[in-house]
Amino acid sequence: MKKTEESTVPLSTKLASGASDRRSNVIGFAQFKERQANEEYRKALEVVVANAQKADW
């Protein structure tokens, strides 16, 4: 793309697309952290259940 063509694109469009990219990255990271927390919680529950079964609870 030539420099003259690039200047015809409104700045608000450029900023909006960059902002949505950042927003989607933040959402993706939040989903990853939530999934990770759920996995840790599930593993902790499995350990608790295993220990309870060992103790004949």
C-alpha distance matrix in Angstrom:
0.0 3.8 6.6 8.3 6.3 6.7 10.2 11.1 11.4 15.0 16.1 18.8 16.5 14.8 18.4 19.9 17.8 18.6 22.2 22.6 21.4 24.1 26.6 26.2 26.7 29.8 31.1 30.7 32.4 35.2 35.7 36.0 38.5 40.5 40.6 41.8 44.4 45.7 46.0 48.0 50.2 50.9 51.8 54.0 55.8 56.3 58.0 60.2 61.2 61.9 64.0 65.9 66.7 68.0 70.3 71.4 70.1
3.8 0.0 3.8 5.4 5.3 6.4 8.9 10.4 11.8 15.2 16.2 19.4 17.7 16.1 19.6 21.5 19.9 20.5 24.0 24.8 23.9 26.2 28.8 28.9 29.3 32.1 33.7 33.5 35.1 37.8 38.6 38.9 41.2 43.2 43.6 44.6 47.2 48.6 49.0 50.8 53.0 53.9 54.8 56.9 58.7 59.4 60.9 63.1 64.3 65.0 67.0 68.9 69.8 71.1 73.3 74.5 73.1
6.6 3.8 0.0 3.8 5.4 5.1 6.4 9.1 10.6 13.4 14.0 17.5 16.5 14.7 17.8 20.1 19.1 19.3 22.6 24.0 23.2 25.1 27.8 28.4 28.7 31.2 33.1 33.2 34.5 37.1 38.2 38.6 40.6 42.8 43.4 44.3 46.7 48.3 48.9 50.5 52.7 53.8 54.7 56.6 58.5 59.4 60.8 62.8 64.2 65.0 66.8 68.7 69.8 71.1 73.1 74.4 73.0
8.3 5.4 3.8 0.0 3.8 5.4 5.3 6.8 9.5 12.3 13.7 17.1 16.3 15.3 18.5 20.6 20.0 20.7 23.7 25.1 24.8 26.9 29.2 29.9 30.6 33.0 34.6 35.0 36.5 38.9 40.0 40.7 42.7 44.6 45.4 46.5 48.8 50.2 51.1 52.7 54.7 55.8 56.9 58.8 60.6 61.5 63.1 65.0 66.3 67.3 69.1 70.8 72.0 73.4 75.3 76.6 75.0
6.3 5.3 5.4 3.8 0.0 3.8 5.4 5.4 7.3 10.8 12.7 15.6 14.1 13.4 17.0 18.5 17.6 18.8 21.9 22.7 22.5 25.0 27.1 27.4 28.4 31.0 32.3 32.6 34.4 36.7 37.6 38.3 40.6 42.3 42.9 44.3 46.6 47.8 48.7 50.5 52.4 53.4 54.6 56.6 58.2 59.1 60.8 62.7 63.9 64.9 66.9 68.5 69.5 71.1 73.1 74.1 72.6
6.7 6.4 5.1 5.4 3.8 0.0 3.8 5.4 5.7 8.9 9.9 13.0 11.6 10.3 13.7 15.6 14.7 15.5 18.6 19.7 19.4 21.6 23.9 24.5 25.2 27.7 29.3 29.6 31.2 33.5 34.6 35.3 37.4 39.2 40.0 41.2 43.4 44.9 45.7 47.4 49.4 50.4 51.6 53.5 55.2 56.2 57.8 59.7 60.9 62.0 63.9 65.5 66.7 68.1 70.0 71.2 69.6
10.2 8.9 6.4 5.3 5.4 3.8 0.0 3.8 5.4 7.4 8.5 11.9 11.6 10.7 13.6 15.8 15.8 16.5 19.1 20.7 20.9 22.7 24.8 25.9 26.8 28.9 30.6 31.3 32.8 34.8 36.2 37.1 38.9 40.7 41.8 43.0 45.0 46.5 47.6 49.2 51.0 52.3 53.5 55.2 56.9 58.1 59.7 61.4 62.8 64.0 65.7 67.2 68.6 70.1 71.8 73.1 71.3
11.1 10.4 9.1 6.8 5.4 5.4 3.8 0.0 3.8 6.2 8.9 11.5 10.7 11.1 14.1 15.5 15.7 17.2 19.6 20.7 21.4 23.5 25.2 26.1 27.5 29.6 30.8 31.7 33.6 35.4 36.5 37.7 39.7 41.1 42.2 43.7 45.6 46.9 48.1 49.9 51.5 52.6 54.2 55.9 57.4 58.6 60.4 61.9 63.2 64.5 66.4 67.7 69.0 70.7 72.4 73.5 71.6
11.4 11.8 10.6 9.5 7.3 5.7 5.4 3.8 0.0 3.8 6.4 8.6 7.1 7.5 10.8 11.9 11.9 13.7 16.0 16.9 17.7 19.9 21.5 22.4 23.9 25.9 27.0 28.0 29.9 31.7 32.7 34.0 36.0 37.4 38.4 40.0 41.9 43.1 44.4 46.2 47.8 48.9 50.5 52.2 53.6 54.9 56.7 58.2 59.4 60.8 62.7 64.0 65.3 67.0 68.7 69.7 67.9
15.0 15.2 13.4 12.3 10.8 8.9 7.4 6.2 3.8 0.0 3.8 5.4 5.4 6.8 9.0 10.1 11.3 13.0 14.5 15.9 17.3 19.0 20.2 21.7 23.4 24.9 26.1 27.5 29.3 30.7 32.0 33.6 35.2 36.5 37.9 39.5 41.1 42.4 44.0 45.6 46.9 48.3 50.0 51.5 52.9 54.4 56.1 57.5 58.8 60.3 62.0 63.3 64.7 66.5 68.0 69.0 67.0
16.1 16.2 14.0 13.7 12.7 9.9 8.5 8.9 6.4 3.8 0.0 3.8 5.4 5.1 6.2 8.5 10.1 10.7 12.1 14.3 15.5 16.6 18.1 20.0 21.2 22.5 24.2 25.7 27.1 28.5 30.1 31.6 33.0 34.4 36.0 37.4 38.9 40.5 42.0 43.4 44.8 46.4 48.0 49.3 50.9 52.5 54.0 55.3 56.8 58.4 59.9 61.2 62.8 64.4 65.9 67.1 65.1
18.8 19.4 17.5 17.1 15.6 13.0 11.9 11.5 8.6 5.4 3.8 0.0 3.8 5.4 5.0 5.9 8.6 9.8 10.2 12.0 14.1 15.1 15.9 18.0 19.7 20.7 21.9 23.8 25.4 26.4 28.0 29.8 31.1 32.2 34.0 35.6 36.8 38.2 40.1 41.5 42.7 44.3 46.1 47.3 48.7 50.4 52.1 53.2 54.6 56.3 57.9 59.0 60.6 62.4 63.8 64.8 62.7
16.5 17.7 16.5 16.3 14.1 11.6 11.6 10.7 7.1 5.4 5.4 3.8 0.0 3.8 5.5 5.1 6.2 8.6 9.8 10.6 12.4 14.3 15.1 16.4 18.4 19.9 20.8 22.3 24.3 25.5 26.7 28.4 30.2 31.3 32.6 34.4 35.9 37.1 38.7 40.5 41.7 43.0 44.8 46.3 47.6 49.1 50.9 52.2 53.5 55.1 56.8 58.0 59.4 61.2 62.8 63.7 61.7
14.8 16.1 14.7 15.3 13.4 10.3 10.7 11.1 7.5 6.8 5.1 5.4 3.8 0.0 3.8 5.5 5.4 6.3 8.6 10.1 10.8 12.5 14.2 15.5 16.8 18.6 20.0 21.2 22.8 24.5 25.8 27.1 28.8 30.3 31.6 33.0 34.8 36.2 37.6 39.2 40.7 42.1 43.6 45.1 46.7 48.1 49.7 51.2 52.6 54.0 55.7 57.0 58.5 60.1 61.7 62.9 61.0
18.4 19.6 17.8 18.5 17.0 13.7 13.6 14.1 10.8 9.0 6.2 5.0 5.5 3.8 0.0 3.8 5.5 5.1 5.9 8.5 9.8 10.5 12.0 14.1 15.2 16.3 18.1 19.7 20.9 22.3 24.1 25.5 26.8 28.3 30.0 31.3 32.7 34.3 35.9 37.3 38.6 40.3 41.9 43.1 44.7 46.3 47.8 49.1 50.7 52.2 53.7 55.0 56.7 58.3 59.7 60.9 58.9
19.9 21.5 20.1 20.6 18.5 15.6 15.8 15.5 11.9 10.1 8.5 5.9 5.1 5.5 3.8 0.0 3.8 5.4 5.0 6.1 8.6 9.9 10.3 12.1 14.1 15.2 16.1 18.0 19.8 20.8 22.2 24.0 25.5 26.5 28.2 29.9 31.2 32.5 34.3 35.9 37.0 38.5 40.3 41.7 43.0 44.6 46.4 47.5 48.9 50.6 52.2 53.3 54.9 56.7 58.1 59.1 57.0
17.8 19.9 19.1 20.0 17.6 14.7 15.8 15.7 11.9 11.3 10.1 8.6 6.2 5.4 5.5 3.8 0.0 3.8 5.4 5.2 6.2 8.7 9.8 10.5 12.4 14.3 15.2 16.3 18.3 19.8 20.9 22.4 24.3 25.5 26.7 28.4 30.1 31.3 32.7 34.5 35.9 37.1 38.8 40.4 41.8 43.2 45.0 46.4 47.6 49.1 50.9 52.2 53.5 55.3 56.9 57.9 56.0
18.6 20.5 19.3 20.7 18.8 15.5 16.5 17.2 13.7 13.0 10.7 9.8 8.6 6.3 5.1 5.4 3.8 0.0 3.8 5.4 5.1 6.3 8.6 9.9 10.6 12.4 14.2 15.2 16.6 18.4 19.9 21.0 22.6 24.3 25.7 26.9 28.6 30.2 31.5 33.0 34.6 36.1 37.5 39.0 40.6 42.0 43.6 45.1 46.5 47.9 49.5 51.0 52.4 54.0 55.6 56.8 55.0
22.2 24.0 22.6 23.7 21.9 18.6 19.1 19.6 16.0 14.5 12.1 10.2 9.8 8.6 5.9 5.0 5.4 3.8 0.0 3.8 5.4 5.1 6.1 8.6 9.8 10.5 12.2 14.0 15.2 16.4 18.2 19.8 21.0 22.4 24.1 25.5 26.8 28.4 30.1 31.5 32.7 34.4 36.0 37.3 38.8 40.5 42.0 43.2 44.8 46.4 47.9 49.1 50.8 52.4 53.8 55.0 53.0
22.6 24.8 24.0 25.1 22.7 19.7 20.7 20.7 16.9 15.9 14.3 12.0 10.6 10.1 8.5 6.1 5.2 5.4 3.8 0.0 3.8 5.4 4.8 6.0 8.4 9.7 10.2 11.9 13.9 15.0 16.1 18.0 19.7 20.7 22.1 23.9 25.3 26.5 28.2 29.9 31.1 32.4 34.3 35.7 37.0 38.6 40.4 41.6 42.9 44.5 46.2 47.4 48.8 50.7 52.2 53.2 51.1
21.4 23.9 23.2 24.8 22.5 19.4 20.9 21.4 17.7 17.3 15.5 14.1 12.4 10.8 9.8 8.6 6.2 5.1 5.4 3.8 0.0 3.8 5.4 5.2 6.2 8.7 9.9 10.4 12.2 14.2 15.2 16.3 18.3 19.8 20.9 22.3 24.2 25.6 26.8 28.5 30.1 31.4 32.8 34.5 36.0 37.3 39.0 40.5 41.9 43.2 45.0 46.4 47.7 49.3 51.0 52.2 50.4
24.1 26.2 25.1 26.9 25.0 21.6 22.7 23.5 19.9 19.0 16.6 15.1 14.3 12.5 10.5 9.9 8.7 6.3 5.1 5.4 3.8 0.0 3.8 5.5 5.0 6.2 8.6 9.7 10.5 12.2 14.2 15.2 16.4 18.2 19.8 20.9 22.4 24.2 25.6 26.9 28.4 30.1 31.5 32.8 34.5 36.1 37.4 38.9 40.5 41.9 43.4 44.8 46.4 47.9 49.4 50.7 48.9
26.6 28.8 27.8 29.2 27.1 23.9 24.8 25.2 21.5 20.2 18.1 15.9 15.1 14.2 12.0 10.3 9.8 8.6 6.1 4.8 5.4 3.8 0.0 3.8 5.4 5.1 6.1 8.5 9.8 10.5 12.2 14.1 15.3 16.4 18.2 19.8 20.9 22.4 24.2 25.7 26.8 28.4 30.2 31.4 32.8 34.5 36.2 37.3 38.8 40.4 42.0 43.2 44.8 46.5 47.9 49.0 47.0
26.2 28.9 28.4 29.9 27.4 24.5 25.9 26.1 22.4 21.7 20.0 18.0 16.4 15.5 14.1 12.1 10.5 9.9 8.6 6.0 5.2 5.5 3.8 0.0 3.8 5.4 5.0 5.9 8.4 9.7 10.3 12.1 14.1 15.1 16.2 18.0 19.7 20.8 22.3 24.1 25.4 26.6 28.4 30.0 31.3 32.7 34.5 35.9 37.1 38.6 40.4 41.7 43.0 44.8 46.4 47.4 45.5
26.7 29.3 28.7 30.6 28.4 25.2 26.8 27.5 23.9 23.4 21.2 19.7 18.4 16.8 15.2 14.1 12.4 10.6 9.8 8.4 6.2 5.0 5.4 3.8 0.0 3.8 5.4 5.0 6.1 8.5 9.8 10.4 12.2 14.1 15.2 16.3 18.2 19.8 20.9 22.4 24.2 25.5 26.8 28.4 30.1 31.4 32.9 34.5 36.0 37.3 38.9 40.4 41.9 43.4 45.0 46.3 44.6
29.8 32.1 31.2 33.0 31.0 27.7 28.9 29.6 25.9 24.9 22.5 20.7 19.9 18.6 16.3 15.2 14.3 12.4 10.5 9.7 8.7 6.2 5.1 5.4 3.8 0.0 3.8 5.4 5.1 6.1 8.6 9.8 10.5 12.2 14.1 15.1 16.3 18.2 19.8 21.0 22.4 24.2 25.6 26.8 28.5 30.2 31.5 32.8 34.5 36.0 37.4 38.7 40.4 42.0 43.4 44.7 42.7
31.1 33.7 33.1 34.6 32.3 29.3 30.6 30.8 27.0 26.1 24.2 21.9 20.8 20.0 18.1 16.1 15.2 14.2 12.2 10.2 9.9 8.6 6.1 5.0 5.4 3.8 0.0 3.8 5.4 5.0 6.1 8.6 9.9 10.4 12.2 14.1 15.2 16.4 18.3 19.9 20.9 22.3 24.3 25.6 26.8 28.5 30.3 31.4 32.7 34.4 36.1 37.2 38.7 40.6 42.0 43.0 41.0
30.7 33.5 33.2 35.0 32.6 29.6 31.3 31.7 28.0 27.5 25.7 23.8 22.3 21.2 19.7 18.0 16.3 15.2 14.0 11.9 10.4 9.7 8.5 5.9 5.0 5.4 3.8 0.0 3.8 5.4 5.1 6.2 8.7 9.9 10.5 12.2 14.2 15.3 16.5 18.4 19.9 21.0 22.5 24.3 25.7 26.9 28.7 30.3 31.5 32.8 34.7 36.0 37.3 39.0 40.7 41.8 40.0
32.4 35.1 34.5 36.5 34.4 31.2 32.8 33.6 29.9 29.3 27.1 25.4 24.3 22.8 20.9 19.8 18.3 16.6 15.2 13.9 12.2 10.5 9.8 8.4 6.1 5.1 5.4 3.8 0.0 3.8 5.4 5.0 6.2 8.6 9.8 10.4 12.2 14.1 15.2 16.4 18.3 19.8 21.0 22.4 24.3 25.7 27.0 28.6 30.2 31.4 33.0 34.5 36.0 37.5 39.1 40.4 38.7
35.2 37.8 37.1 38.9 36.7 33.5 34.8 35.4 31.7 30.7 28.5 26.4 25.5 24.5 22.3 20.8 19.8 18.4 16.4 15.0 14.2 12.2 10.5 9.7 8.5 6.1 5.0 5.4 3.8 0.0 3.8 5.4 5.1 6.1 8.5 9.7 10.5 12.2 14.2 15.3 16.4 18.2 19.9 20.9 22.4 24.3 25.7 26.9 28.5 30.1 31.5 32.7 34.5 36.1 37.4 38.7 36.7
35.7 38.6 38.2 40.0 37.6 34.6 36.2 36.5 32.7 32.0 30.1 28.0 26.7 25.8 24.1 22.2 20.9 19.9 18.2 16.1 15.2 14.2 12.2 10.3 9.8 8.6 6.1 5.1 5.4 3.8 0.0 3.8 5.5 5.0 6.1 8.5 9.8 10.4 12.2 14.2 15.2 16.3 18.3 19.8 21.0 22.5 24.4 25.6 26.8 28.4 30.2 31.3 32.7 34.6 36.1 37.1 35.2
36.0 38.9 38.6 40.7 38.3 35.3 37.1 37.7 34.0 33.6 31.6 29.8 28.4 27.1 25.5 24.0 22.4 21.0 19.8 18.0 16.3 15.2 14.1 12.1 10.4 9.8 8.6 6.2 5.0 5.4 3.8 0.0 3.8 5.5 5.1 6.1 8.6 9.8 10.5 12.3 14.2 15.2 16.5 18.3 19.9 21.1 22.7 24.4 25.7 26.9 28.7 30.2 31.5 33.0 34.8 36.0 34.4
38.5 41.2 40.6 42.7 40.6 37.4 38.9 39.7 36.0 35.2 33.0 31.1 30.2 28.8 26.8 25.5 24.3 22.6 21.0 19.7 18.3 16.4 15.3 14.1 12.2 10.5 9.9 8.7 6.2 5.1 5.5 3.8 0.0 3.8 5.4 5.0 6.1 8.6 9.8 10.5 12.2 14.1 15.3 16.4 18.3 19.9 21.1 22.5 24.3 25.6 26.9 28.5 30.2 31.6 33.0 34.4 32.7
40.5 43.2 42.8 44.6 42.3 39.2 40.7 41.1 37.4 36.5 34.4 32.2 31.3 30.3 28.3 26.5 25.5 24.3 22.4 20.7 19.8 18.2 16.4 15.1 14.1 12.2 10.4 9.9 8.6 6.1 5.0 5.5 3.8 0.0 3.8 5.4 5.1 6.2 8.6 9.9 10.5 12.2 14.2 15.2 16.4 18.3 20.0 21.0 22.4 24.2 25.7 26.8 28.5 30.3 31.6 32.7 30.7
40.6 43.6 43.4 45.4 42.9 40.0 41.8 42.2 38.4 37.9 36.0 34.0 32.6 31.6 30.0 28.2 26.7 25.7 24.1 22.1 20.9 19.8 18.2 16.2 15.2 14.1 12.2 10.5 9.8 8.5 6.1 5.1 5.4 3.8 0.0 3.8 5.5 5.1 6.2 8.7 9.8 10.5 12.3 14.2 15.3 16.5 18.5 20.0 21.0 22.5 24.4 25.6 26.8 28.6 30.3 31.3 29.6
41.8 44.6 44.3 46.5 44.3 41.2 43.0 43.7 40.0 39.5 37.4 35.6 34.4 33.0 31.3 29.9 28.4 26.9 25.5 23.9 22.3 20.9 19.8 18.0 16.3 15.1 14.1 12.2 10.4 9.7 8.5 6.1 5.0 5.4 3.8 0.0 3.8 5.4 5.1 6.3 8.6 9.9 10.6 12.3 14.3 15.4 16.7 18.5 20.0 21.1 22.7 24.4 25.8 27.1 28.8 30.2 28.7
44.4 47.2 46.7 48.8 46.6 43.4 45.0 45.6 41.9 41.1 38.9 36.8 35.9 34.8 32.7 31.2 30.1 28.6 26.8 25.3 24.2 22.4 20.9 19.7 18.2 16.3 15.2 14.2 12.2 10.5 9.8 8.6 6.1 5.1 5.5 3.8 0.0 3.8 5.4 5.1 6.1 8.6 9.9 10.5 12.3 14.2 15.4 16.5 18.3 19.9 21.1 22.4 24.3 25.8 27.0 28.4 26.6
45.7 48.6 48.3 50.2 47.8 44.9 46.5 46.9 43.1 42.4 40.5 38.2 37.1 36.2 34.3 32.5 31.3 30.2 28.4 26.5 25.6 24.2 22.4 20.8 19.8 18.2 16.4 15.3 14.1 12.2 10.4 9.8 8.6 6.2 5.1 5.4 3.8 0.0 3.8 5.5 5.1 6.1 8.6 9.8 10.5 12.3 14.3 15.3 16.4 18.2 19.9 20.9 22.4 24.3 25.7 26.7 24.8
46.0 49.0 48.9 51.1 48.7 45.7 47.6 48.1 44.4 44.0 42.0 40.1 38.7 37.6 35.9 34.3 32.7 31.5 30.1 28.2 26.8 25.6 24.2 22.3 20.9 19.8 18.3 16.5 15.2 14.2 12.2 10.5 9.8 8.6 6.2 5.1 5.4 3.8 0.0 3.8 5.4 5.1 6.1 8.6 9.9 10.5 12.4 14.3 15.3 16.4 18.4 19.9 21.0 22.6 24.4 25.5 24.1
48.0 50.8 50.5 52.7 50.5 47.4 49.2 49.9 46.2 45.6 43.4 41.5 40.5 39.2 37.3 35.9 34.5 33.0 31.5 29.9 28.5 26.9 25.7 24.1 22.4 21.0 19.9 18.4 16.4 15.3 14.2 12.3 10.5 9.9 8.7 6.3 5.1 5.5 3.8 0.0 3.8 5.5 5.1 6.1 8.6 9.8 10.6 12.4 14.3 15.2 16.5 18.3 19.9 21.1 22.7 24.3 22.8
50.2 53.0 52.7 54.7 52.4 49.4 51.0 51.5 47.8 46.9 44.8 42.7 41.7 40.7 38.6 37.0 35.9 34.6 32.7 31.1 30.1 28.4 26.8 25.4 24.2 22.4 20.9 19.9 18.3 16.4 15.2 14.2 12.2 10.5 9.8 8.6 6.1 5.1 5.4 3.8 0.0 3.8 5.5 5.1 6.2 8.6 9.9 10.5 12.3 14.1 15.3 16.4 18.3 20.0 21.1 22.4 20.5
50.9 53.9 53.8 55.8 53.4 50.4 52.3 52.6 48.9 48.3 46.4 44.3 43.0 42.1 40.3 38.5 37.1 36.1 34.4 32.4 31.4 30.1 28.4 26.6 25.5 24.2 22.3 21.0 19.8 18.2 16.3 15.2 14.1 12.2 10.5 9.9 8.6 6.1 5.1 5.5 3.8 0.0 3.8 5.4 5.1 6.2 8.7 9.9 10.5 12.2 14.3 15.2 16.4 18.4 20.0 20.8 19.2
51.8 54.8 54.7 56.9 54.6 51.6 53.5 54.2 50.5 50.0 48.0 46.1 44.8 43.6 41.9 40.3 38.8 37.5 36.0 34.3 32.8 31.5 30.2 28.4 26.8 25.6 24.3 22.5 21.0 19.9 18.3 16.5 15.3 14.2 12.3 10.6 9.9 8.6 6.1 5.1 5.5 3.8 0.0 3.8 5.4 5.0 6.3 8.7 9.9 10.4 12.3 14.2 15.3 16.5 18.5 19.8 18.8
54.0 56.9 56.6 58.8 56.6 53.5 55.2 55.9 52.2 51.5 49.3 47.3 46.3 45.1 43.1 41.7 40.4 39.0 37.3 35.7 34.5 32.8 31.4 30.0 28.4 26.8 25.6 24.3 22.4 20.9 19.8 18.3 16.4 15.2 14.2 12.3 10.5 9.8 8.6 6.1 5.1 5.4 3.8 0.0 3.8 5.4 5.1 6.3 8.7 9.8 10.6 12.3 14.2 15.4 16.7 18.3 16.9
55.8 58.7 58.5 60.6 58.2 55.2 56.9 57.4 53.6 52.9 50.9 48.7 47.6 46.7 44.7 43.0 41.8 40.6 38.8 37.0 36.0 34.5 32.8 31.3 30.1 28.5 26.8 25.7 24.3 22.4 21.0 19.9 18.3 16.4 15.3 14.3 12.3 10.5 9.9 8.6 6.2 5.1 5.4 3.8 0.0 3.8 5.4 5.0 6.1 8.4 9.8 10.4 12.2 14.1 15.2 16.2 14.5
56.3 59.4 59.4 61.5 59.1 56.2 58.1 58.6 54.9 54.4 52.5 50.4 49.1 48.1 46.3 44.6 43.2 42.0 40.5 38.6 37.3 36.1 34.5 32.7 31.4 30.2 28.5 26.9 25.7 24.3 22.5 21.1 19.9 18.3 16.5 15.4 14.2 12.3 10.5 9.8 8.6 6.2 5.0 5.4 3.8 0.0 3.8 5.4 5.1 6.0 8.5 9.7 10.4 12.2 14.2 15.1 14.1
58.0 60.9 60.8 63.1 60.8 57.8 59.7 60.4 56.7 56.1 54.0 52.1 50.9 49.7 47.8 46.4 45.0 43.6 42.0 40.4 39.0 37.4 36.2 34.5 32.9 31.5 30.3 28.7 27.0 25.7 24.4 22.7 21.1 20.0 18.5 16.7 15.4 14.3 12.4 10.6 9.9 8.7 6.3 5.1 5.4 3.8 0.0 3.8 5.5 5.0 6.1 8.5 9.8 10.5 12.3 14.1 13.5
60.2 63.1 62.8 65.0 62.7 59.7 61.4 61.9 58.2 57.5 55.3 53.2 52.2 51.2 49.1 47.5 46.4 45.1 43.2 41.6 40.5 38.9 37.3 35.9 34.5 32.8 31.4 30.3 28.6 26.9 25.6 24.4 22.5 21.0 20.0 18.5 16.5 15.3 14.3 12.4 10.5 9.9 8.7 6.3 5.0 5.4 3.8 0.0 3.8 5.5 5.2 6.1 8.6 9.9 10.6 12.2 10.7
61.2 64.3 64.2 66.3 63.9 60.9 62.8 63.2 59.4 58.8 56.8 54.6 53.5 52.6 50.7 48.9 47.6 46.5 44.8 42.9 41.9 40.5 38.8 37.1 36.0 34.5 32.7 31.5 30.2 28.5 26.8 25.7 24.3 22.4 21.0 20.0 18.3 16.4 15.3 14.3 12.3 10.5 9.9 8.7 6.1 5.1 5.5 3.8 0.0 3.8 5.5 5.0 6.1 8.6 9.8 10.3 9.0
61.9 65.0 65.0 67.3 64.9 62.0 64.0 64.5 60.8 60.3 58.4 56.3 55.1 54.0 52.2 50.6 49.1 47.9 46.4 44.5 43.2 41.9 40.4 38.6 37.3 36.0 34.4 32.8 31.4 30.1 28.4 26.9 25.6 24.2 22.5 21.1 19.9 18.2 16.4 15.2 14.1 12.2 10.4 9.8 8.4 6.0 5.0 5.5 3.8 0.0 3.8 5.4 5.1 6.3 8.7 9.8 9.9
64.0 67.0 66.8 69.1 66.9 63.9 65.7 66.4 62.7 62.0 59.9 57.9 56.8 55.7 53.7 52.2 50.9 49.5 47.9 46.2 45.0 43.4 42.0 40.4 38.9 37.4 36.1 34.7 33.0 31.5 30.2 28.7 26.9 25.7 24.4 22.7 21.1 19.9 18.4 16.5 15.3 14.3 12.3 10.6 9.8 8.5 6.1 5.2 5.5 3.8 0.0 3.8 5.4 5.1 6.3 8.7 8.7
65.9 68.9 68.7 70.8 68.5 65.5 67.2 67.7 64.0 63.3 61.2 59.0 58.0 57.0 55.0 53.3 52.2 51.0 49.1 47.4 46.4 44.8 43.2 41.7 40.4 38.7 37.2 36.0 34.5 32.7 31.3 30.2 28.5 26.8 25.6 24.4 22.4 20.9 19.9 18.3 16.4 15.2 14.2 12.3 10.4 9.7 8.5 6.1 5.0 5.4 3.8 0.0 3.8 5.4 5.1 6.2 5.1
66.7 69.8 69.8 72.0 69.5 66.7 68.6 69.0 65.3 64.7 62.8 60.6 59.4 58.5 56.7 54.9 53.5 52.4 50.8 48.8 47.7 46.4 44.8 43.0 41.9 40.4 38.7 37.3 36.0 34.5 32.7 31.5 30.2 28.5 26.8 25.8 24.3 22.4 21.0 19.9 18.3 16.4 15.3 14.2 12.2 10.4 9.8 8.6 6.1 5.1 5.4 3.8 0.0 3.8 5.3 4.9 5.8
68.0 71.1 71.1 73.4 71.1 68.1 70.1 70.7 67.0 66.5 64.4 62.4 61.2 60.1 58.3 56.7 55.3 54.0 52.4 50.7 49.3 47.9 46.5 44.8 43.4 42.0 40.6 39.0 37.5 36.1 34.6 33.0 31.6 30.3 28.6 27.1 25.8 24.3 22.6 21.1 20.0 18.4 16.5 15.4 14.1 12.2 10.5 9.9 8.6 6.3 5.1 5.4 3.8 0.0 3.8 5.5 7.6
70.3 73.3 73.1 75.3 73.1 70.0 71.8 72.4 68.7 68.0 65.9 63.8 62.8 61.7 59.7 58.1 56.9 55.6 53.8 52.2 51.0 49.4 47.9 46.4 45.0 43.4 42.0 40.7 39.1 37.4 36.1 34.8 33.0 31.6 30.3 28.8 27.0 25.7 24.4 22.7 21.1 20.0 18.5 16.7 15.2 14.2 12.3 10.6 9.8 8.7 6.3 5.1 5.3 3.8 0.0 3.9 5.5
71.4 74.5 74.4 76.6 74.1 71.2 73.1 73.5 69.7 69.0 67.1 64.8 63.7 62.9 60.9 59.1 57.9 56.8 55.0 53.2 52.2 50.7 49.0 47.4 46.3 44.7 43.0 41.8 40.4 38.7 37.1 36.0 34.4 32.7 31.3 30.2 28.4 26.7 25.5 24.3 22.4 20.8 19.8 18.3 16.2 15.1 14.1 12.2 10.3 9.8 8.7 6.2 4.9 5.5 3.9 0.0 3.8
70.1 73.1 73.0 75.0 72.6 69.6 71.3 71.6 67.9 67.0 65.1 62.7 61.7 61.0 58.9 57.0 56.0 55.0 53.0 51.1 50.4 48.9 47.0 45.5 44.6 42.7 41.0 40.0 38.7 36.7 35.2 34.4 32.7 30.7 29.6 28.7 26.6 24.8 24.1 22.8 20.5 19.2 18.8 16.9 14.5 14.1 13.5 10.7 9.0 9.9 8.7 5.1 5.8 7.6 5.5 3.8 0.0
